[in-house]
């Protein structure tokens, strides 16, 4: 592998998803795509809630044409603890809530056939202003901005020892849920990532620092399915498209540097079965599998989730 190609692959894999797993582009996934599904647009009644996400991801790197990059793979276990406080206060007619999410990641990353493992905390997310509204069969919620803090371990020049992305992300959010009288649900959560710059990027240990900016991205989680008693069945997934180029020292990444499209803009669509159960006491358990297709400039694979919601 030539030096230029090694630099490009290192840039691509330097960052992990904030509290799930590694993806192809530097910092392209501060949010764990696919984490939200059922009733995402509906805030629960006032109270304090503990939500735990546990899961596993495995995938291989895809280039700008969607082809697999040899001997470049990732597998990761992840667990994210989420505390949500839904208050009795209102603002602009909406119920006010706030939340904090703390992730833990165990990653194994293979680069050019050589594997390395890292375990540690990922990037913490804080949402200080969540608002929710309800009207008839409709519910919707918005966050002025989710703030993703670069608290995860980051070793410049060594992506196998990095589970943070070393820059801040500011993420406006809007979500809705429509639950029909017959139990059919359609829900979606729309997000836009505004990323700052990593000014301590090095393509290899000992190399001079450079500034790397991961392009902003639009992404959404979705679910369609049916409520039958305490059970819910359906299809969930996510879609992401990068809207700006990745840049290195202010210059857009060129496809001439490797098998990546100009600007190395990522894209992915995922879908799979989702099942949840809600008890009379408010405890909810969700399991789902999401398979990724139509992938460019990022890892492509399968994601498995176990989600637990506990009223406190």
Protein Blocks (a to p, Z undefined) as FASTA:
>chain_A
ZZklmmmmmmmmmpccfklcdcfbghklmbaghkacehklpccdeddddddddddddddd
ddfkopacehiacdddddddddddddfbdeehiacddddddddddddddeehiacddddd
ddddddfbccdddehjbccdddfbacdddfbccdehiaklccbehiacdddddddddddf
kopacddddddddddddfkbcfbghiacddddddddddddddddddehjbccdddddddd
dfbdcdeehiacdfklpccdehiaacddddddddddddfkopacdddddddehiehiacd
ddddddddddZZ
